[in-house]
Every structure is written in structure tokens, then in C-alpha cells.
Amino acid sequence: MNFTIKNAVIAVTDGYRTIDVQVVNGIITAIDSNLDLIGTRINGENKLLLSGFFNAHTHSSEKWQRGVIPPLPLELWLAHLYEFAPLDTEQVYISALGTAVETLLSGGTSVVDHLVLIPGKELETIATAVRAYREIGIRAFVAPLIQDESLSAGIPSGESSQIHEPYFRSTAETLVIIEEAVRLFHRPDEGINILVAPTGIQLCSDALFTGCVELSNRYNLCRHSHLLETKAQEKLAQEKYGCTAVEHLQRIGYLSDRTSLAHCVWLTDSDINILAETQATVVHNPLSNLRLGSGIAPILKYRQAGVNVTFGCDGASSNDSQDLLEAIKIGSILHNVTELDYQYWITPREAVEMASLGGAKGLNMDDQLGSLTVGKQADLVLYDLTNLSLLPRTDPIGLLVLGRPTNAVDSAWVRGKQIIADGKVTTINVDELRQELFNRSEWGKTHRSKSVGEMEVHYRQVMGL
Ligand SMILES: [Zn+2]
């Protein structure tokens, strides 16, 4: 797939320049003025060209519950989420496509799907999501969500002695499934990656984490997990390990330069130093953290300590959208209220770099992705600067991040293949997708969760409410 983008606007140190970009076999081969036309001519006039962003943490199948779950903290919200009828693979397929479309139309060319698995159909679930991502062409990092403890174990015991049901699948069986998924689906050269992804310390044993470390080392896989999303998890870590979750994860060898950790709201200063030392990446999910009342992650402290930070939308029932530009906006300006010294605030250009290069670093691909650099892969996005939401002509990146860009993505490529042209997805039929989402759902189908009621009494007690 060869093409030349002519006269696109790109950011340079002291402003913007109009420039041409050549792409040959999916790789950026030249960035300069007045380049010869190679392959298809793409008109970049009045369009901003950026490297594609990463939606670095989401759960695609939560799309089926978006807008439904009432305002609740994570632990009770999860109980609510789990009560919905188990999904079928057709729903997995549709929600993966939907998540990809929303990510692409808000500037993302990569998605990390911390994929909830249908019990008993684990490999089928993974196969289905992989099929959807291959069809639409987004770069996918499928991170099958695994745990080996039952849901009630995720709440601290406090004074009470809690007995938890054993999880329905053994740790060893779970690891076999992941290894099989790697064998069947891990194809980095084709834009499909499998990650090891225990859900988090709250529902996973050390055996599961260390089993994942082994798989990660054996197959060169990135590692993903939730980390200290809530105050309850901070308490739980102390009960479980007698130290912080970060100290424990470091001890068992889970942290590394290819480990990305979603949320990271409740870390101590010494935890932050551990992340910096181990070069792990923080995935900031500001909207989910607000929606579930989890807290404000200390993102400015991470940046000052040299920790790599990128952005995620998180699943669509805790956000409840997959608009990456929205996550980038809130995720950068939110911290202006936590730090008086404005010199530490995140600028729009820094936010864009966090969303692109930061995402690539977190997935150990910054030598191949994340910036407009000759030799890197062509995961590119063109934004239409004549779009009403990006006018008048001021600072394109300033307005892209701080404004409310609406239908501003004109074109997108992944590995040099065009997926969006003239603002429309070209690889799948989005009208059919809308119809499927419509047909397979109904308005106002809510119910009072039974398990929330059961868990709530204990939750309120341990949290001192
Ligand atoms: Zn999540």
C-alpha cells in the first residue's frame, strides 16, 4: 500500500509546517517538502497529520451495558455488571467493532482490549474479537481478562472473616487457555497482539501473576493489569500482602518496561519511584475514575518522576463512551486543579505525545510506532482543519485537545492501510453495525441487582460509610 500525502500540516518545534509524507509498504519512507508522488495521491491540504493515538485500556463488550449502571463505586458497579446475562460471541463481535469504530473516529489507531471472556467459551471469545479487529483493520492488543478468585474476594475483609467461593476455573487451566490464545492469535506483524492480563491484585493469586510473567518471558508478550483503582483495593493490598500492591508486584516480578497498568489512582510516593525504576507505564482513565468515584490519579507526580503515562477510555459501562479525544482532554486539564504550579500542567502538545508515543512505549513498540518518523509504521490520522469544531485557524493541536472536535477525523491508516476516508470507515459497513446494535438491545431494560444488595452491607461497613 503505497501513497503520498501532499501538503499536510504537521507540528514542528516552533509551530506548524506544510509538508509531504511518503509511505511505502506500510512504512513512512520520507517526510519533506515537494516529495515525488509515490503511489496514491492523498490531499493533505488544510489537514493536520498526527501519529495515531492508543486507546490503551478498554473492555469492548461493556458497550452492551453503557449508560445503564447507576452511580456506584467500582466494587458494587462490578457486581452490577456481572449480573447481566452472559454475552454471546455475536455480541462480542459487534461490540469489538463498535469500540474500534469509536476509537478510530476519535483519533485512535490502536486499541488495548482487556477482553472479558465468556465462561466456557474463552478461546471463542478471543477468536471473535480478533476476527472483528482484523476485519476493521485497527491495530489490536487483545488482553484476555483473567482472574482466579471470586468477586467477593475483591473487597477487604476488615474486622469480619470472609469466606469466598472458589473461582470456577483453576489457575493452571486459565494459563493453558492464554498460552493457546498466544499460539493461535499472536501475530504482531499482522497488527494483532496478545497480552497477558490478570485483572488485578484484587482478584488474582500470585500463581496467576507469576504464570503470566513466565508466558510473557517465553513468548515476548506485553503485560497488562488494573492497578490500585480504588481506595478499597489499597486497603485490600495491605490485608493480603502487608505491603502496597506495587511493592508486591515488584517482588513477584510483574513490573517491567513492557507492563502497562490501568488507573493507578492510589499509589504512594515510594510506589511511584518503583514504577519509574521498573519503567512500567501508567494508563490514565480519567472518565472512568470520575464516573466510579475512584479518585484522581496523581498524573503530574508520575510525569515528574519520569513514569510514562498514556490514556485509555476504559470500558464503555464506566465511561460511557469510547471517545479518545474526550479522555485526552479531561485527562490533561483535570490535573490543573490538583497542582497550583501551572508549570507542571500538561500542555496540548504533551497530551498528544502521551496519547501516541506514550501508548507505543507502554506496548514496547516505540521503535516502530507513536511518532511521525521515517522508518516507523504508518499508523496515521488526518484531521480536517476546516471542520467547524476546529475553526477558526488558531492552534490546531491546542483546539484538537482543548476543544470538542466533532467528526474531525478525515482519514486514518493502520500499517499503511486506509481505514477511514472522507470521515467514513471503509473496511466495514457501519450502518449495518448500527442496525445490529439497535436490534440486539432495548430501551430501559434495567433491574435492581441482587448481588449488589448482598455486597453493599459489607462494603459500607469496611469502607466506614
Ligand atoms: Zn478496566
Residues whose N, C-alpha, C, O or C-beta is under 5 A from the ligand:
A	BS01	ZN	D314 G315
